[in-house]
């Protein structure tokens, strides 16, 4: 059975203080790893898809990286508007995932203080 | 494009009442799904559909019913509401017909309270 563990559960940073969020996973075969951002009272919004170890993707102050066991979401010089919950999900190409092949982590709640 | 549209945004029910959460997408996506999100539990899959006329159960299907008569619409029915169904419900869709299905697109959510 696939597992996705995100850490830390919550993170409070000062504006400009860079850090990383972790997503550790176990799958029988990785089809894709997804990062989403969720603002309070809203649905998750897609950020990145990573497909293979060594892959990196960037968007503004965010950079996502992938190894065979985990993914990191690096946040460089964050601003208060980066405050949100960040969700990680994996899609299994085998039979170990959820009913639809997707398994979500519980998220990291990020707060950026001015 | 409106994307994924859910209605209503808020609903209060009494135990035993039934209701339908509506979901529509205008992206010609084959795959649609319903999740519930509870504090500390993350997103849990209720039901999903890979195309019109095809539905299947997710992780927590009990107490819910779905149908998919068109590509665009995927309503979620609560048959007899219970307090344990108090949650935020998200509809999502992915994948154009015939292509790699890729990432999920979520609706804004429907917050349901069962008294």
HADDOCK unambig.tbl for C-alpha pairs under 7 A between the chains (distance, minus, plus):
assign (segid A and resid 42 and name CA) (segid B and resid 108 and name CA) 4.99 0.50 0.50
assign (segid A and resid 42 and name CA) (segid B and resid 109 and name CA) 6.50 0.50 0.50
assign (segid A and resid 43 and name CA) (segid B and resid 90 and name CA) 6.89 0.50 0.50
assign (segid A and resid 43 and name CA) (segid B and resid 106 and name CA) 5.56 0.50 0.50
assign (segid A and resid 43 and name CA) (segid B and resid 107 and name CA) 5.64 0.50 0.50
assign (segid A and resid 43 and name CA) (segid B and resid 108 and name CA) 4.56 0.50 0.50
assign (segid A and resid 43 and name CA) (segid B and resid 109 and name CA) 5.88 0.50 0.50
assign (segid A and resid 44 and name CA) (segid B and resid 106 and name CA) 6.07 0.50 0.50
assign (segid A and resid 45 and name CA) (segid B and resid 106 and name CA) 6.95 0.50 0.50
assign (segid A and resid 46 and name CA) (segid B and resid 103 and name CA) 6.96 0.50 0.50
assign (segid A and resid 99 and name CA) (segid B and resid 58 and name CA) 5.31 0.50 0.50
assign (segid A and resid 99 and name CA) (segid B and resid 59 and name CA) 6.86 0.50 0.50
assign (segid A and resid 104 and name CA) (segid B and resid 43 and name CA) 6.48 0.50 0.50
assign (segid A and resid 105 and name CA) (segid B and resid 42 and name CA) 6.62 0.50 0.50
assign (segid A and resid 106 and name CA) (segid B and resid 40 and name CA) 6.88 0.50 0.50
assign (segid A and resid 106 and name CA) (segid B and resid 41 and name CA) 6.49 0.50 0.50
assign (segid A and resid 106 and name CA) (segid B and resid 42 and name CA) 4.39 0.50 0.50
